[in-house]
Amino acid sequence: MKICVYEDNRFPQFFPLTYLRPVFCLRAGIVPLFRRVERLLGSSDICLICRDQIAPLVAERHPDFPVNIIKRGQGEDVLFVNGRLSAPGNLPALIQEALVTTRFVSGD
């Protein structure tokens, strides 16, 4: 499964912390928010989606992840996770119960 961690239009709520970094790079504890999703879902196939203005900086800081590029294979599921998600709870169980092939999870 492809996992896309994205930054929504509420990033200004976290100013000045999000001037030069996306919300999903903020830390809640010791690891950035997107790393929590990576650990929880056990996937190494993650892409990061952020504002175009900071995309080159994010790509430089995280060279192992595609930034603002979504490459989906034939028949591959894509999970979009809001980058503000700090407490994913039982997200893996909810994903397994979902009936659609492309799933959207909001941080609200």
PLY file of the C-alpha trace (Angstrom):
ply
format ascii 1.0
element vertex 108
property float x
property float y
property float z
element edge 107
property int vertex1
property int vertex2
end_header
0.00 0.00 0.00
1.25 3.47 -0.91
0.94 6.00 1.94
0.81 9.73 1.20
1.22 12.01 4.19
-0.08 15.41 3.18
-0.22 18.91 4.58
-3.63 20.57 4.41
-4.53 24.27 4.32
-4.50 24.61 8.13
-0.70 24.87 8.35
-0.90 28.60 9.28
-2.41 27.56 12.63
1.07 26.33 13.55
3.01 29.49 12.62
5.85 30.29 13.23
6.79 26.57 13.45
5.53 25.87 9.92
7.13 28.76 8.05
9.94 26.56 6.74
8.65 23.05 7.41
5.42 21.16 6.78
3.12 20.23 9.65
4.01 16.55 9.34
7.66 17.36 10.14
6.73 18.84 13.51
7.67 16.67 16.45
5.28 15.26 19.00
7.79 13.69 21.33
10.99 12.43 19.77
9.89 11.67 16.19
8.21 13.76 13.47
4.51 13.11 12.91
5.01 11.38 9.56
7.42 8.89 11.18
4.64 7.88 13.60
2.46 6.94 10.65
5.37 5.04 9.11
5.94 3.07 12.31
2.26 2.40 12.92
1.50 1.11 9.44
4.86 -0.56 8.89
5.23 0.76 5.37
8.37 1.95 3.67
6.43 3.18 0.62
5.63 6.70 1.82
5.43 9.96 -0.11
5.20 13.45 1.37
2.88 16.14 0.01
3.44 19.76 1.07
3.28 23.35 -0.17
5.20 24.03 -3.39
7.14 26.86 -1.69
8.86 24.49 0.76
8.94 21.28 -1.33
12.62 21.68 -2.39
13.67 22.12 1.24
11.64 19.09 2.36
13.11 17.00 -0.48
16.61 18.03 0.60
15.97 17.18 4.27
14.25 13.87 3.49
15.96 12.42 0.40
14.55 8.91 1.04
10.97 10.05 0.41
9.41 11.40 -2.80
8.06 14.90 -2.21
4.94 16.05 -4.09
5.16 12.97 -6.35
2.62 10.17 -6.14
3.52 7.07 -8.14
0.78 4.50 -7.88
1.26 1.02 -9.24
-1.42 -0.94 -11.08
-4.02 -2.11 -8.54
-2.10 -0.58 -5.64
-4.07 0.99 -2.80
-3.26 4.57 -1.80
-3.84 5.86 1.72
-3.84 9.65 2.24
-3.11 10.57 5.86
-3.40 14.14 7.09
-0.02 15.30 8.38
-1.63 16.82 11.47
-2.61 13.37 12.74
-0.75 13.02 16.04
-2.66 10.19 17.74
-3.57 7.61 15.09
-5.31 5.31 17.57
-6.63 2.20 15.83
-5.92 3.42 12.29
-4.72 0.03 10.96
-7.98 -1.65 12.02
-10.06 1.11 10.43
-8.14 0.76 7.17
-8.80 -2.97 7.04
-12.54 -2.40 7.61
-12.86 0.24 4.86
-14.52 -0.85 1.63
-13.02 1.62 -0.87
-9.66 1.25 -2.63
-8.43 4.81 -2.06
-8.94 5.96 1.53
-8.88 9.46 2.97
-8.30 10.00 6.70
-8.75 13.49 8.12
-6.81 14.89 11.05
-9.95 16.60 12.34
0 1
1 2
2 3
3 4
4 5
5 6
6 7
7 8
8 9
9 10
10 11
11 12
12 13
13 14
14 15
15 16
16 17
17 18
18 19
19 20
20 21
21 22
22 23
23 24
24 25
25 26
26 27
27 28
28 29
29 30
30 31
31 32
32 33
33 34
34 35
35 36
36 37
37 38
38 39
39 40
40 41
41 42
42 43
43 44
44 45
45 46
46 47
47 48
48 49
49 50
50 51
51 52
52 53
53 54
54 55
55 56
56 57
57 58
58 59
59 60
60 61
61 62
62 63
63 64
64 65
65 66
66 67
67 68
68 69
69 70
70 71
71 72
72 73
73 74
74 75
75 76
76 77
77 78
78 79
79 80
80 81
81 82
82 83
83 84
84 85
85 86
86 87
87 88
88 89
89 90
90 91
91 92
92 93
93 94
94 95
95 96
96 97
97 98
98 99
99 100
100 101
101 102
102 103
103 104
104 105
105 106
106 107
